[in-house]
Amino acid sequence: MEPNPPLAVNRYRDHRCGDLRSSDVGATVRLAGWIAAKRDHGGLLFVDLRDSGGMAPAGMVQLVAHPGEEAFALLESLRVESVVTVTGTVIARTAETVNPKLATGEVEVGVTSAEVLSSAEVLPFPVERDTEVGEENRLRYRYLDLRRGPLAERIAKRARLANLVRSHMSGRGFLEVQTPILTASSPEGARDFLVPSSLYPGEFYALPQAPQQFKQLLMVGGIDRYFQIAPCFRDEASRADRSPGEFYQIDLEMAFATQEDVFVEVEYLMEAIVVGLSDKTTSTPFPRLTFAEAVDRYGTDKPDLRFGLELAELSGQLGGRTELPMFADAPGAGHVIRALRVPGGWDRTRKWFDGYGEDAKKAGVTGSWLQLDPAGTKGPLARRLDEAEVASVVEAAAAEAADAVLVAVGPRSKVSALLGDYRVRVGRELGLADPARLEFVWVVDFPMFEQDDATGSWDFAHNPFSMPQGGLEALRDLDPGDVLAYQYDLVCNGIELSSGAVRNHRPDIMEAAFAIAGYGPERIRKSFPALWNAFHYGPPPHAGIAPGFDRIIMVLEEQANIREVIAFPLNQSARDLLMGAPSPVSETQLRDVHLKVVPPAT
């Protein structure tokens, strides 16, 4: 824990509650804080006084007041969470009353005078640290939730992360630059938040989805290495690892840089963060997986490498080689047969396996299973496959006695996604992932384009500003589905921390790439005018990435939901329960920006 800085002495306090120790016995002190608890013991009133403790967790000290004194009556009359300032003498506790759970547990303060600074009404929920409180109440009364301790500690860690990032990046030669919050709308994937202009009727600013274009323009302007802890705004749905509305990222860009240069800098940064802000372990250099390898082995491009359970391929063993239609028909339909080992799965309930079958149907694939019961193999496949076929499934999945094997048949992407989800679920249920370990991995070589199954048209699979591997020749000579991009993700413990790319800085290559996605030259100029024009005046090759600031804290703090590391988050429905946003505005406000609300069609 970092030491508290010197306290500015004023009429409210000359010491923090948590700073008092046995060396202060006999001193007269003035303290201020919240009444955390009160106890009446045989006429003596004991009060736990809590303050914020600066950057450290909240400090607490016990006060004692005697009957007949003015301070006794005042403290006795107040509800918990009222705010007081008190003056008193530091007293040593007797050996049998020492509280080893408190840093101040060897002393208490005998109160001689007290003053009420503000009183509290009955609380909507207790603020004791370990009390269970529903999330809706926690968000509606976020200021009370902050007093409970754990959230405030995570917010303090956010501050330490920001300081560490700024110090580290500056030391590595990066220049911090703030980019605009009001900018132009552009098609970058998510829906923009639009800001109407009062000066220009019918025209709008947009809040930046990311500083993407600005940081590339900085490269064109000669800024060699840029970074900022950047706010980003996207009108998109909430997920456990994604905050709706707004989030922060450690945005960086480097001129005259390759993919390898970015990896080196980010690995230095992540190692500094892990060492400086956690007791977890990691190692560098981070391993690398191609996008195809990640999906093939783990069913996802966000693999958790803290445990194995890789997906197994059964297409060669069973495809077209068995009487069971789900397997026999797979090759002709272009389907694959894949499997996942479930350690100790022989004693899982039929309900669990039926749930897997239902999930397979929802995913658009066929699912079945084997259980390697010590008393004999069971499950639907045990009745439909012969002994040799069962043995091939068991061997391919590397299953052992008392395991189970989940099997799925269907399009490769859907099968892999289903089994990848179950791999994570099984790993979590069995506690296979070491919580003390941070397993980073680079996922590289993403497809440049993806095809719409219904229309057959091509669109960008990820960032449209990425450089295709092979440059202009690849765009001209290869099928769009075979073009790979210099795009990369940094994943940690199954969570995507950031995406990045080597940027496409050449107008001719950009024009060819956008043409495949259906953008004509005029649309490019209209959608990205600043970037398009700048790239005609000597842009350097450049590359960058943007690790998620909130997600890093989420991983370090082992929080399953990103709202637990944000001071004032929106709820999962993208509403601010504390401030009541979004909310209607007055007709006058609408007239000022030349807008009229049109009710949605019923």
N, C-alpha and C positions, 0 to 999 in steps of 0.2 A: 504494500500500500504506500502511495506517495505521501510524504509529509505535507501537512497543511501549511500554507504560507502564513507569515505573521498577520495577526488580526488587527484591523484598525479599531482602536479603542473609541467607544462613544457612550452615550447615555444608556444604551441598551445592554451592552456587554463588554467585558474586557478579556474574557476567556471563552473558548468553545467548550461545549459540554463534554465532548469526547476527549479533550486534551488533558483533563485533570488526572494527576497521578499521586502516589504517596508522597512524592517530593513536594507537593503543594500543601500538605497538611499544615494547618494554622493560618493559611493565607485567607484574606478576605477577597472574594471574587464576585463578579457580576455576570450573570448568565441570562440568555434569552432563548426561547424555543417554544415547542409545542408540548402540552401535557399529554404524554403517551399513555399513562396509566396512573391510577391512584389506589392506595391500600391503607385502610385504617386498622392499625394494630394496637389495640389496647390504649387508645387515646392519642397515640402518635400517628401523624399522617405522613405516609411515604408517597412521594410523587416521582415518577420517571419523567425526566425532562429530556426532550430530544431536539437536536438542531440538525441542520443540513450537513455539517461537517465539510463544507467546501467541496473539493473534487472527490474526496474519499467518501465511503459509506457514512450514513448518518451517525452522529455521536449521541451517546446517552449517558446520563448520570442520575443517580438517585438523590432526591431532596428529602429532607426530614423537617417537619414543622411541629411545634409543640402547642397543645391546647392553651387557650387564653391569649395567644399572641395574634396580632392583627393579620399576619400572613397566613396563619392556620385557617381562620374563618374565610379569607378570600380564596385560598386554594381549594378549600373544601366545597365552596359554592360553585366552582367552575366545572363544566363538562370537559371530557377528554377532547383533545385537539384544539382547545383554547390556547391562545398565545400569551405568554407572560414574560416579564423580566424580573429576576430575583437577585437579591444580594444576600450573601451568607458566608459562613466560614467553612473551609474544607476540613473534614473530620476523618480520622482513620477508622475504618470499620473494625469491629472485633473479629478475631480469627474465624469464629463460627458463622459470621454473617458475610464474609467475603464472597462475592459473586464472580467465579472464574469465567463466566460467559461474557462479561463486559470488560472492555479495556480499562474502564474506570471502576472496576469491581472492588478495589481495595479502599475506596474512599466514598464519602457522601458529603453533601453540603447541608449544613444546618442553616435554614432560612431565617433571616432577621427582618427582611422586608420584601414585599412583592407588589407588582403593578400589572394590571391587566392591559395588554396591548390590543387584544381582540378576543371576543368570545365565540364559541362554536355552538351551532344548533345540533340537534340529534343527527348523527351521521347516517347516510344511506347504506353504508356497510362498514364493518370494523376495518381499521387500517393496520391491524396486527400483520406482521410479515407473512405468516403461513396460513392466513385465512383464505378459504376458497371463495372467490367472487366471480359471478358471471361476466363474460366479456362485455356485454352491452352496458352494464353498470360501470365497468372499469373504463370504458371509452367515454361514457357520458360524464363521469366524474374523474377525468384523467388526472386532475391535480391532486385528488385524494389517492389515486393509484400510485402516483409518484412518491407519496409519503410512505408507502408500504415498504420501500427499500429496494427489492430486486430490480424494478424498472429503473429507478434512479441510478443504480449501479451500472446498468447497461448503458444508460445515457452518458454517464461519466466515461465509460469505455469508448463510446463514440467520439467524445472530445479528445481522448488520448490517441485514438486512431487518426483523427484529423491532424493532430500535432505531429504524430510520427510520420504520416505521409508527406506533409509539407517539408519537414526537416530532411527526410530521406531523398525526396525528389529534387529538392533544391541542391542537396549535396551531390547529386548525380548530374547536375548541369541542366536540369529542366527549369523553364521559366513559367511561373504561374501567371496565367492570363484569364481574366473574366470575360466570357463571351455574352452576347445579348440574350435577354429573356424575351423581349418582344422582337419577333422576326417574321419571315414570310412562311406561309404554308407550303409544304412540299410533300410529295408522295414518298414517305419513308417507311411504310409498313403499317403503323398503327394510326388511329384516328387522332387528328389534331384537336387541342383545345384552342378555340378561336376567341379573339378579343376584338370586339367591334370598335371602330374609330369614330369619335365624335367629330373630328375635323374633316373626315373624308367619308361622306355618306355611302353606305353599301360596300365599304372596304374593311378588311380585317387584318389584324396581326394574328400570328399563331405563337403559342408557347412552344419552345423547342423540344422536340422528341429526344434530341441529343445535340451536342454542339458539333455534329459531324462536318457540316460544310464549313463552319467557321474555323475549326481546327485545321482543315485542309487548306483554307485560305491563308492561315497563319504560316503554313509551310511555304506556300507560294510567296508570301511576304518576307521570307528569310529568317523566321523564327526557327532555330535549329531543333530545339526540344521544348515542347509545350506540355503543361499539365494544368488541371484544376479539379477541385472536388465539385462537380457540376450538377446542378439541379436539372432534372429531365421531366417532361410532362407528356403523358400518353393517356388518351381517353380509352382505356381498355379494362377488361374484367380483372377481378382480383384472383390471385392464387395464393397458396400458402407461402410461396417464395417470391411473390410479386405484389408490391403495393399498388393499388389502383390510383390513378391520378398523377402522383409524383414520386420520384425516387432520386437518389444521388449515386453518382458513379465517379470513380477515380479516372478521369479522362486523360489520356496522354497520346501524343503523336510525335514522331521522330522523322526528320528529313534525312535523305541519303541512307535509309535504313532498309534492311531486309527482315523477313520473318524471324530469322535467328537473332537479330539485334533486339527485337521486341521481347522474345522469350528470355533472353539474358536479363534485361532490365526488370521484367515482371517477376522473375524468379528471385532476383535480389530483393525486390520490394516485399514479396510474400514471405520470404525467409525473415526479413526484418520485422514484419508484422507478427509472425508466429512467435519469434523469440521475445519480442518486446511486449506483447500483450496477452500471452497465454502460457500455460504449462504443457501444451500439447507438443507432439513431435512430428517432424516431417523431414524430408531429405531432398536435396537437389543434385543433379538436374531432374526435372520432372519427366516422367516417362511420356511417350507419345503413342497415340493410336490414330490411325486414319479413321475418318467417319465410317467407312465401310467396315473396317475391323471392329470398331466399337459396337455398331449395330449387330454385326454378325455374332460377336462373342457374348455381348451383354444385353442385346435387345434394345439399346438406347444409345444416343450420342452424349448421355450424361451418366457414365457408369460410376458406381461406387466400387473402388478397387480395394476396399478394406477386407473383402472376402471374395472367394472364388465363385463357384456355382455358374460356370459358363454354360451357355446354351449348346446343345448338341445337335448335329445334323443327322437325320435319319432317312433323307430322301433316297440315298443310294441303297440303303439296306432294305427299305420297305416300299419305295415308290414303284408301283406297277408289279410288285413281286409277291403280292398276297391277295387272297380272295376278298378281303375286307374292302368294300367300295371306297371308303374315305382315303385309303392308301392306294388302292389300285388305280383310281381315277386321277390321282394327284398330278402325274407327269403330263397327261393330256390337257389338263386345265391350267398348266403353268404354275401349279402350287408346289409348296415345299412342305416337308414333314420335319418338325423340330421338337426338341424335348428339353426338359429341365429336371434335374435331380432335386428331390426334396428330402434332405437328411432326416432320418427318424420319422418318415412320413407314413410308415405302416400303421401307426395307431391314430392318425388323424381321422376325424369323424366323416361319415358319409355326407353330412351337411356341408362340410368344408369343400369336399370334392364336387358336390353338386353345384356349389357356388362358383367353382372354377368353370364348370360346364356352361353355366349361365353367362359368366363373363366372356367366355369364348364366343357364344352366340352373339352377344352385344358387339363384340369386336369384328364380327363378320368372318369367323373361322370355326372350324370344328375342333372340339377339345375332348380328350379322353385321358385315361390314366391307368397306371399299374401300381399296386401296392405289394412290396416284397415282404409279406408277412412271414415271420419265422415258421409258421405252421403251413405255409404254402402261398403261392402268388394269388392275389385276388384283384378285383377291379374289372371294368368292362373289357379291357384289352386282354386280360388273362383268359377270358372265355372265347375270344375271337381269333387270337393268334396261336400258332402252334409253338412248340417248345423252342425250336430254333429261332423263330421270330422274336419271341419274348427275350431270349438270350441276347439277340442282337440289339434290342432296345436297351437292355440293362448294361451291356458293354459300352455302347455309344454314349450313354448318359453317365458312365463311370459310377453307376449306382451300386450300393452295397446292401447286405442283408439289413432288413428293418427300414429301408428307405422307401420312397415312392418316386414315381416318374410321371410328370405331366407331359402330355403329348398334344401338339396342335398342328392342324393341317389347313393351309390356305395361302393367300398371297404372302410373299416373304415379309413385306413391311408390317402387315397386320399380325402375322404369327410372331415375329420378333418383338413387336411392341407388347403383345399380351404376355409372353413369357418373360420379357424384361421387367414388366410390372410385377409379376409374381416372384421373380428373383429378388427384387427389392423387398417385397412383402415377407417372403420366407426369411430373408436375412434379418429383417427387423424382428420378426416373431421369435427367431432362434437366438437373437443377440449375437450374430456373427461379426458385426462391425465393431472394432475397437474404438470407443469414444475418445480415447486419449491420442488417437492417431489422425493426422490430416493427410489424406492421400490425394495429392494434386495430380492431374493428368492433362496434357495437351491433346485435344482432338483436332486433327488437321485434315486437309484435303477434302473440304466440303464440295458437293456438287454446285456448280455455278447456276444451273437452271433446274427447274422442275416442271413436269408436264401436267396439265389439267386432264384428268381421265375422261371427262365429259366432252370437252371441246378439242382436245389435242393440242391446244396452244401452249406456248412456253412462257414462263415468268421467272424472275429471279428467285432462287431458293432462299437467299439470305440478303446480305448487304449488296445493293446494286452498284456501289462505288468500288467494288473489289477488282483486283487485277486477275484476269484468267491465267491459269498456268498454260504456258505455251503462247501467250499473247495473241496477236492478230491471226496468226496462222492457225491456232487451235479453233478460234471462232469460225474461221472460213472452212477448215478441212474436216472437223470432227462433228459428229452428231451432237446436238446441244446437251443431250443426257450424259455424254461422255466427257464434257468439259469440266475440269476441276478448277476451283478458285484458290488463291492464296488467302484463305479464310481459316480462322482458328478460334477455338473456344478453350477457355481454362475452366476445368471442372474440379471440384473438391468434394469428396464424400458424397457424390451423387447429385450435387447442386452445381448448376452452371453459374460461375462467378462472373464471367465476362466473355464477350465476343470481340474479335478484332480482325484486321485484314491488312494486307499490303494493298495500297490504294491504286486504282486505275487513274494515272495522271496524264494519259495521252488521249487527246480528243478523238483520234482515229479509232483507237481500240474501244473507247467509250461508245462511240457511235455504232460500232459493229455489235457490241454487247447489247445495247439497248434496242437495236433493230431486231434481234432475236426475241426479245421480250415484247415486241410490238410497238416500241416507241420510235416514231419517225424523228428526223433531225429537228423539226420545228418544235416538237413536244419536249425534247431534251432542252432546247434553248429556253423554252417557256418555263419548264419545271425547275431548272437549275441554272438560271442565267448568270449568277455571279461566278459559280464554279466553272461553268462552261467557258465563259469569257476569260477567267483567270488562267485556265489551262492553255491558253494561246499565247501566254507571255512568260514562258520559261518556268514551268513548275518542276521542282525537284522530285525524284522518286521519294515516296514516303510511306510510312506504315504506322499503325497504332492499335490501341485497344482501350477498353474502358471497364475495369473490374467494378462490380457493384459494391458500393460502400455499405449499404444496408445488409447485403447478403454476406459480406465478410464478417460483420458483427454477428449475424445470425448463426454462421458456422462456428465462430469462436465461442459463442455462448450456448451452443447446442440447443437452439430454439427451433421448434418445428414450424413456427409461424412468424413471418417477418414483422407483424404488428408488435411483437414483443420487444423489438429493438428500436422502435420509432417513438419519439415523445408524444406526438399528436397525430396518429394515423387515422385514415378513413376506415370504416368497417368493411366487411367483405362485399357489401352492396354499394360501395363507393360513396357512403354518406359519412359526414362529420357529425357524430351525435353530440359532441361537445358544443360546437358553434352553430349547429343547425344548418349546415350547408350540404347540398345546394338548396337554395330557397328562392321564392319569387322576389322580384324587385318591383318598384313602383312604376306607374305609367310615366312619371317624369323622367326617371332614369332610362327607361326604354326610349322615350322621345329624344333624349340627349344623344343617344347613339343610333338613332334612326331605325329602330327595330320595332317589330310587332310580334307578339307571341301567337303562333298558330297552333291550336290544340291538335293533338294527334288524331288521326282518323280512327273511329271506333270500329 
